[in-house]
């Protein structure tokens, strides 16, 4: 009689033999010193929901699961991280925090002292007169600020309009599912308090009464924080203490209107959620929003709120902003206090309808806070030069052509048009080469997936069945990386941190499309690694190396009207440069009526609030 162990050994031998036949030898990987464009997609099976559930069971089984994981990692060339890191005699860099120079601190202090929030908010947009009166535009902080003070509407009327719009957004088929938690009683209480302050001339700031929505994973007192789960794993009781960035906004008088949807645990850039419902793209509801900050981006695009806050560990602000046609800023690591103990790649930042609103919210959020040690050593936040958009002769734009062009041709063309608008205003294009982009991508994925796995470790064995199948595979893969692989990735981080800093001696910004594709169709709980790779192709340097990145809308796909985003990557602590360039691009493309286009799903909050 054949024992079970003998059968297991035989199966194992067959699997190992098959894998050996199709596996790439190490010497086929090019890790030469010459710069070469080497970005390749992740490789894993593309399965429907049923097939994927079977694959997951195999992936978690022993011994077959170990070899399936090994096969995925081998085919996707994760081993190049270990191979290159073995050649590096350096100290691992675990958190990509850049120490500011004394000159940066002194210059930023002077620039920051000149900023006045109320003056900045109340200034008319410099391209307002260039917009045709019939053109669509979204309501901004400026509109709320001026309308409250003119008496055209009050925070109470805005609150009622928001509540009605959210209910309507989820009563249609398919529901938008941008906002997944809101408290009517609390929203109306805040609105009454804000209206009284404004009426009495005692507004807390220019943001008093302005609606703001938070990504579900950000701690807001009185709301659950389930990290996009079903609430049975974590988030069973409401949060009692605001996160530092939330506390800042609460003190400004901003009106908290709830929590936005997200991809479960933030593990994928798609934006779907099996528990709370899939967030739909306001431009085409059969398509995804991108993620993981799906709800905030959709809410901003659909006009529900002018201000939203997401987080970004692998493009989770910039990707949904691009796919939904709004503006998303991933700040320098440590710029906005966001104390999460399990991640070295994630930061919080604004997603808004316009670049000006993004600058407003950025200035409200940024700055050191004792709760986040990585935020303490930073220059003063400022947006000096924001309106200097007609003369960009001081700006050097870095373009790595093979990288820039590795996207859908319509996206490349729209991105080139935006670059040409900057050049027309005097900016200079510098052709650059960026080596080891493939290694950068894989080192980031080793890091973020390992950190995801560590973050859910205490809940995993007892509750993994509560996690949707599309969120399980990245966590299973993250659990497979060894300490050697993780430390190798951090050695790569140190090396590339230094290499990219040298690149930024030659240029002020590096420009790419935000994503290589427009928003994909919603196809259930399918995890397509090629789609993930195409959405994240231009993203990971910002997270892994700590640089700020801004996504601005620059056009729409011809057949679908789905939005296209351009990404600007800047030097550490240089958010003001990105916002200035974003302002220039937005003004130029609005003047030419390229952007914005009205989405299929849109709610006119101030129009409704004005109907007395």
C-alpha positions in Angstrom: 0.0 0.0 0.0 1.4 3.4 -1.0 1.7 5.8 1.9 0.4 9.4 1.7 3.9 10.7 2.2 5.2 8.7 -0.8 2.4 10.2 -2.9 3.3 13.6 -1.6 6.9 13.1 -2.6 6.0 11.9 -6.0 3.7 14.9 -6.7 6.4 17.2 -5.4 8.9 15.7 -7.7 6.6 16.1 -10.7 5.9 19.7 -9.8 9.6 20.5 -9.3 10.4 18.9 -12.6 7.8 20.9 -14.5 8.8 24.2 -12.8 12.5 23.5 -13.7 11.6 23.0 -17.4 10.0 26.4 -17.7 12.0 28.4 -15.2 14.5 31.1 -16.3 18.1 30.6 -15.3 19.6 33.4 -13.2 22.1 34.2 -15.9 19.3 35.3 -18.2 18.6 38.3 -16.0 20.5 41.4 -17.2 21.9 43.3 -14.2 24.7 45.0 -16.0 25.8 48.5 -15.1 24.5 50.1 -18.2 21.1 51.9 -18.0 18.5 49.8 -19.8 14.7 50.0 -19.8 13.8 46.7 -18.2 10.2 47.0 -16.8 8.2 43.8 -17.1 4.7 42.9 -15.8 4.1 40.6 -12.9 3.2 37.0 -14.0 0.5 35.0 -12.4 -2.6 33.1 -13.6 -5.6 35.2 -14.7 -8.6 33.4 -13.4 -12.3 34.0 -12.9 -13.7 34.1 -9.4 -14.3 30.3 -9.1 -10.9 29.5 -10.6 -9.2 32.0 -8.4 -10.8 30.6 -5.2 -9.4 27.1 -6.2 -6.0 28.6 -6.9 -6.0 30.3 -3.5 -6.6 27.0 -1.7 -3.7 25.5 -3.6 -1.6 28.5 -2.9 -2.2 28.0 0.9 -1.7 24.2 0.8 1.4 22.3 1.7 3.6 21.3 -0.1 2.1 22.5 -3.4 1.5 26.0 -2.2 5.1 26.7 -1.5 6.1 25.8 -5.0 3.3 27.8 -6.6 4.5 30.8 -4.6 8.0 30.1 -5.7 6.9 29.8 -9.3 5.1 33.1 -9.2 8.1 34.8 -7.6 10.4 33.2 -10.1 8.4 34.0 -13.2 8.0 37.6 -12.0 11.8 37.8 -11.4 11.7 38.8 -7.7 15.1 37.0 -7.4 16.8 40.0 -9.2 16.4 41.9 -5.9 18.5 39.4 -4.0 21.0 39.1 -6.8 21.7 42.8 -7.0 21.6 43.4 -3.3 24.3 40.8 -2.8 26.6 43.1 -4.8 25.9 46.1 -2.5 28.0 46.8 0.5 25.7 49.3 2.1 23.4 49.7 5.1 19.7 48.9 4.4 17.4 52.0 4.3 14.2 51.0 6.1 12.3 54.3 5.9 12.8 56.8 3.0 13.1 59.9 5.0 15.3 62.7 3.5 17.0 65.0 6.0 16.5 68.7 4.8 19.5 71.0 4.5 19.9 74.1 6.6 19.3 76.2 3.5 16.1 74.3 2.8 14.9 75.0 6.3 15.8 78.7 6.2 14.2 79.3 2.7 11.1 77.4 3.5 10.6 79.3 6.8 10.6 82.6 4.9 8.2 81.2 2.2 5.9 79.6 4.7 5.5 82.9 6.7 4.1 84.6 3.6 1.2 82.1 3.3 -2.3 83.2 4.4 -5.0 80.6 4.0 -7.9 82.9 3.9 -6.2 85.2 1.3 -5.2 82.2 -0.9 -8.7 80.7 -0.7 -10.5 83.9 -1.6 -8.3 84.8 -4.6 -10.1 84.1 -7.9 -8.5 81.4 -9.9 -6.0 82.8 -12.4 -7.7 81.0 -15.3 -11.3 81.8 -14.3 -11.8 84.4 -17.0 -10.4 82.0 -19.6 -13.2 79.5 -19.1 -16.2 79.7 -21.3 -19.3 80.2 -19.2 -21.0 77.1 -20.5 -18.0 74.8 -19.6 -18.5 72.3 -16.8 -16.5 72.8 -13.6 -16.7 71.4 -10.1 -17.3 73.5 -7.0 -14.2 74.4 -5.1 -13.3 75.6 -1.6 -13.4 79.1 -2.9 -17.0 78.7 -3.9 -18.0 77.4 -0.5 -16.1 80.1 1.3 -17.6 82.9 -0.8 -21.1 81.5 -0.8 -21.2 81.1 3.0 -20.1 84.7 3.5 -22.4 86.1 0.9 -25.4 84.3 2.3 -26.1 82.4 -1.0 -26.3 79.2 1.1 -25.2 78.0 4.5 -23.3 74.9 5.9 -26.7 73.6 6.9 -28.1 73.7 3.4 -24.8 72.1 2.1 -25.1 69.4 4.7 -28.6 68.5 3.7 -27.7 68.6 0.0 -24.7 66.3 0.7 -26.8 63.8 2.6 -29.5 63.7 -0.1 -26.8 63.2 -2.8 -25.1 60.4 -1.0 -28.4 58.6 -0.6 -29.2 59.1 -4.2 -25.8 57.9 -5.3 -26.4 54.6 -3.6 -30.1 54.2 -4.6 -29.3 53.9 -8.4 -28.2 50.8 -10.1 -25.3 50.2 -9.9 -24.7 52.2 -6.7 -21.7 54.5 -6.7 -20.5 53.3 -3.2 -18.1 56.2 -2.8 -19.2 57.0 0.7 -19.6 54.0 3.0 -20.0 55.6 6.4 -21.8 58.9 7.2 -23.6 60.1 10.3 -26.5 62.5 9.4 -27.0 63.7 13.0 -23.3 64.5 13.4 -23.0 66.2 10.0 -26.0 68.5 10.7 -24.6 69.3 14.2 -21.3 70.3 12.7 -23.2 72.3 10.0 -25.2 74.3 12.6 -22.1 75.0 14.7 -20.2 76.2 11.6 -23.1 78.3 10.3 -23.3 80.1 13.7 -19.6 80.8 13.8 -19.6 82.2 10.2 -22.6 84.3 10.9 -21.0 85.8 14.0 -17.7 86.5 12.3 -15.9 83.8 14.3 -15.1 81.2 11.6 -12.2 79.0 12.7 -10.6 79.2 9.3 -11.4 79.6 5.6 -12.2 75.8 5.7 -15.0 76.3 8.3 -18.0 74.4 7.0 -16.3 73.0 3.9 -17.1 69.3 3.5 -14.2 66.8 3.7 -14.3 63.0 3.3 -11.7 60.6 4.7 -10.5 57.3 3.3 -11.9 54.5 5.5 -8.5 53.5 7.0 -7.9 57.0 8.5 -8.9 57.3 12.2 -11.8 59.7 12.7 -13.5 59.8 16.1 -17.0 58.4 16.1 -16.4 56.3 13.0 -15.4 52.7 12.4 -12.0 51.9 10.9 -12.2 48.5 9.3 -9.5 49.0 6.7 -12.1 48.0 4.1 -12.8 44.7 5.8 -16.3 43.4 6.8 -15.8 44.6 10.4 -15.4 41.2 11.9 -11.6 41.2 11.8 -10.9 44.8 13.0 -13.0 48.0 13.4 -15.7 46.5 15.6 -16.1 49.7 17.7 -15.9 53.3 16.7 -12.6 55.2 16.9 -12.2 57.4 20.0 -9.3 59.6 19.0 -8.7 61.5 15.8 -5.6 60.8 13.8 -3.2 63.8 13.8 -4.1 65.0 10.4 -7.8 64.7 11.2 -7.3 66.7 14.4 -5.8 69.5 12.4 -8.8 69.6 10.1 -11.3 69.4 12.9 -9.6 72.5 14.5 -10.0 74.3 11.2 -13.8 73.9 11.3 -14.0 71.6 8.3 -17.2 69.6 8.1 -16.5 65.9 8.4 -19.0 64.1 6.2 -17.9 60.5 6.5 -15.7 57.7 5.3 -14.8 56.8 1.7 -14.6 53.3 0.3 -11.3 51.5 -0.3 -9.9 48.2 -1.6 -9.7 45.8 1.3 -6.6 46.4 3.4 -5.4 48.6 0.6 -3.6 45.7 -1.0 -4.5 46.3 -4.7 -4.7 49.4 -7.0 -8.1 48.4 -8.4 -10.6 49.9 -5.9 -13.1 47.1 -5.5 -14.6 45.9 -2.2 -16.6 42.8 -1.8 -17.9 43.8 1.7 -18.9 47.4 1.2 -19.7 47.3 -2.5 -17.5 48.1 -5.4 -16.9 51.8 -6.0 -17.9 52.9 -9.5 -16.1 55.3 -11.8 -18.2 58.4 -12.2 -17.2 58.7 -15.8 -18.3 55.2 -16.7 -19.9 53.1 -13.9 -18.9 49.8 -15.6 -15.3 50.7 -15.0 -13.1 50.7 -11.8 -12.0 53.8 -10.0 -8.5 52.6 -9.2 -7.4 52.2 -5.6 -7.0 51.7 -3.0 -8.4 55.2 -2.2 -11.4 54.5 -4.4 -14.1 56.3 -2.5 -12.3 59.6 -2.0 -11.5 59.8 -5.7 -15.0 58.9 -6.9 -16.5 61.3 -4.4 -14.4 64.2 -5.6 -15.0 63.3 -9.3 -18.8 63.0 -8.7 -19.0 66.4 -7.0 -20.1 65.0 -3.6 -17.3 66.9 -1.8 -14.5 69.3 -2.8 -11.9 67.9 -0.4 -11.0 64.2 0.3 -8.0 62.5 1.9 -6.5 59.2 0.8 -3.4 57.3 1.6 -0.7 56.1 -0.8 1.6 53.1 -0.3 1.7 52.0 -4.0 -0.1 54.7 -5.9 -3.3 54.6 -3.9 -3.8 58.4 -4.2 -2.4 59.0 -7.6 -3.9 56.0 -9.5 -7.6 56.6 -8.5 -7.1 60.4 -9.0 -5.9 59.7 -12.6 -8.6 57.2 -13.4 -11.3 59.5 -12.0 -10.1 62.7 -13.6 -9.2 64.6 -10.4 -6.0 65.8 -8.7 -4.0 63.6 -6.2 -0.9 64.5 -4.3 1.3 61.9 -2.6 3.5 64.0 -0.3 7.1 63.4 0.6 7.5 60.7 3.2 7.0 62.3 6.6 5.5 65.6 5.3 2.0 64.8 6.5 1.8 63.1 9.9 0.4 59.6 9.3 1.7 57.3 12.1 1.1 53.7 10.9 3.4 51.2 12.6 3.5 48.6 9.9 4.4 50.5 6.8 7.5 52.3 5.4 5.8 53.2 2.1 2.4 54.7 2.9 1.6 58.4 3.3 -1.6 60.4 3.5 -2.5 63.2 1.1 -5.2 65.2 -0.6 -7.5 64.2 -3.5 -9.4 67.1 -4.9 -11.2 68.4 -8.0 -8.6 71.2 -8.7 -4.9 71.9 -8.1 -5.7 75.0 -6.1 -7.9 72.9 -3.7 -5.1 70.4 -3.5 -2.7 73.1 -2.5 -5.2 74.3 0.2 -5.7 70.9 1.7 -2.0 70.1 1.5 -1.1 73.2 3.5 -3.8 72.4 6.1 -2.4 68.9 6.5 1.4 69.2 6.3 3.9 69.9 9.0 5.5 68.1 12.0 3.5 66.3 14.7 4.9 64.6 17.8 2.8 61.5 17.2 4.8 60.8 14.0 8.5 60.8 14.5 9.3 60.7 10.8 7.4 64.0 10.4 9.5 66.0 12.9 12.6 66.8 10.7 11.2 68.7 7.7 11.3 72.1 6.1 8.3 74.4 6.5 5.5 73.6 4.1 4.8 76.3 1.6 3.4 76.8 -1.9 5.6 79.8 -3.0 5.3 80.5 -6.7 2.0 78.7 -7.1 0.7 81.4 -9.4 3.9 81.8 -11.4 2.7 79.7 -14.2 3.3 81.8 -17.4 7.0 81.7 -17.0 8.5 78.2 -16.3 12.0 79.0 -17.6 13.5 77.9 -14.3 12.1 74.4 -14.6 14.0 71.3 -15.9 11.7 68.4 -16.8 13.2 65.0 -16.8 11.9 62.5 -19.4 13.1 58.9 -19.8 11.6 58.3 -23.2 11.3 54.5 -23.2 9.6 54.7 -19.8 7.4 57.6 -20.7 6.2 55.9 -23.8 5.4 52.5 -22.2 1.7 53.1 -22.0 -1.4 53.2 -24.2 -0.8 55.5 -27.2 -3.7 57.8 -26.3 -2.3 58.2 -22.8 1.2 59.0 -24.2 -0.2 61.6 -26.6 -2.2 63.3 -23.8 0.9 63.3 -21.6 3.1 64.7 -24.3 0.6 67.5 -24.9 0.8 68.5 -21.3 4.6 68.5 -21.4 4.5 70.6 -24.5 2.3 73.1 -22.6 5.1 73.5 -20.0 7.7 73.8 -22.7 5.7 76.5 -24.4 6.0 78.4 -21.1 9.8 78.1 -21.0 10.4 74.8 -19.3 13.3 72.7 -20.6 13.1 69.0 -21.3 16.1 67.0 -20.2 16.4 63.5 -21.6 17.5 61.2 -18.7 18.1 57.5 -18.2 16.7 55.7 -15.1 18.4 52.3 -14.5 17.1 49.4 -12.5 13.4 50.2 -12.8 12.5 46.5 -12.7 14.6 46.0 -9.5 12.9 49.1 -8.0 9.5 47.7 -8.7 10.2 44.3 -7.3 11.9 45.7 -4.2 8.9 47.9 -3.5 6.6 44.9 -3.9 8.6 42.8 -1.6 8.5 45.6 0.9 4.8 46.5 0.7 3.5 43.0 0.6 5.7 41.9 3.5 4.5 44.9 5.5 0.9 44.1 4.6 1.4 40.6 5.8 2.9 41.8 9.1 0.1 44.3 9.5 -2.6 41.6 9.5 -0.5 38.9 11.2 -2.4 38.9 14.5 -5.7 38.4 12.7 -4.8 36.2 9.8 -5.0 32.6 11.0 -8.3 33.1 12.8 -9.9 35.4 10.3 -8.4 34.8 6.8 -11.8 33.3 5.7 -13.3 36.8 6.3 -11.0 38.4 3.8 -12.3 38.6 0.2 -10.4 36.4 -2.3 -8.9 39.2 -4.3 -7.2 40.6 -1.2 -5.9 37.3 0.0 -3.2 36.5 -2.6 -1.0 39.6 -2.0 -1.1 38.8 1.7 -0.2 35.1 1.1 2.6 36.2 -1.2 3.8 38.8 1.4 4.0 36.1 4.0 6.4 34.1 1.8 9.2 36.6 1.7 12.1 35.8 3.9 14.1 38.2 6.1 16.9 37.9 3.6 14.7 39.0 0.7 13.2 41.8 2.8 16.6 43.1 3.9 17.9 42.8 0.3 15.0 45.1 -0.8 16.0 47.7 1.8 19.7 47.6 0.5 18.3 48.2 -2.9 16.3 51.1 -1.5 19.4 52.7 -0.1 21.3 52.3 -3.4 18.4 53.7 -5.5 17.7 56.5 -3.0 21.2 57.7 -3.7 20.9 57.1 -7.5 17.6 59.0 -7.8 19.0 61.9 -5.7 21.8 62.2 -8.3 19.1 62.3 -11.1 17.5 65.2 -9.3 20.7 67.2 -9.5 20.0 67.3 -13.3 16.2 68.0 -13.2 13.6 69.5 -11.1 10.8 67.0 -11.9 10.5 63.7 -13.6 7.4 63.3 -15.8 5.5 60.2 -16.7 1.9 59.2 -17.4 0.3 58.3 -14.1 -1.0 54.9 -15.3 -0.2 52.9 -18.5 -3.9 52.2 -19.1 -7.2 53.9 -18.5 -9.7 52.5 -16.0 -10.3 48.8 -16.6 -13.8 47.2 -16.7 -15.2 45.8 -13.5 -15.0 42.0 -13.9 -15.8 40.6 -10.5 -13.1 39.4 -8.1 -10.6 38.7 -10.9 -7.0 39.6 -10.0 -5.1 40.3 -13.2 -1.5 40.8 -12.5 -0.9 42.5 -15.9 -3.6 45.1 -15.1 -2.0 45.7 -11.6 1.4 46.1 -13.3 0.0 48.6 -15.9 -1.7 50.6 -13.2 1.5 50.7 -11.0 4.1 51.0 -13.8 5.1 54.6 -13.0 4.2 54.7 -9.3 6.6 52.9 -7.1 9.6 55.4 -6.9 7.5 57.8 -5.0 6.6 55.3 -2.3 9.8 53.3 -2.1 12.1 56.3 -2.2 9.9 58.8 -0.5 9.5 61.4 -3.3 6.4 63.5 -3.7 4.2 62.8 -6.7 1.3 64.7 -8.2 -1.3 63.3 -10.7 -3.2 65.9 -12.7 -5.9 65.2 -15.4 -4.7 65.9 -18.9 -7.4 64.5 -21.2 -9.8 61.6 -21.9 -9.8 58.4 -24.0 -11.4 58.9 -27.4 -13.9 56.0 -27.2 -14.9 56.0 -23.6 -14.2 59.5 -22.2 -12.3 57.8 -19.4 -9.8 60.2 -17.8 -6.0 60.3 -18.4 -3.5 61.5 -15.7 0.0 62.9 -15.9 2.4 62.3 -13.0 5.0 64.8 -11.8 7.6 63.4 -9.4 9.6 65.9 -7.5 12.6 66.3 -5.2 12.0 65.6 -1.5 10.1 68.4 0.2 9.4 70.1 -3.2 5.6 69.7 -3.2 5.3 73.5 -4.1 7.1 72.9 -7.4 4.7 70.1 -8.3 1.7 72.1 -7.4 2.9 75.1 -9.4 3.4 72.9 -12.5 0.1 71.2 -11.9 -1.5 74.7 -11.8 0.2 75.6 -15.0 -1.0 72.4 -16.8 -4.5 72.7 -15.5 -4.8 76.4 -16.6 -3.4 75.7 -20.1 -5.7 72.7 -20.7 -8.8 74.4 -19.3 -8.1 77.4 -21.6 -8.0 75.0 -24.5 -11.1 73.2 -23.2 -9.4 69.9 -23.0 -10.4 69.5 -19.3 -12.6 69.1 -17.4 -15.4 67.0 -18.9 -18.6 66.3 -16.9 -18.8 62.7 -15.6 -21.8 60.5 -16.2 -22.5 60.6 -12.4 -22.4 64.1 -10.9 -24.1 65.9 -8.1 -24.5 69.7 -8.0 -24.2 70.2 -4.2 -24.1 74.0 -4.3 -26.8 74.2 -6.9 -29.1 72.1 -4.6 -28.0 74.1 -1.5 -28.8 77.4 -3.2 -32.4 76.4 -3.9 -34.1 78.0 -0.9 
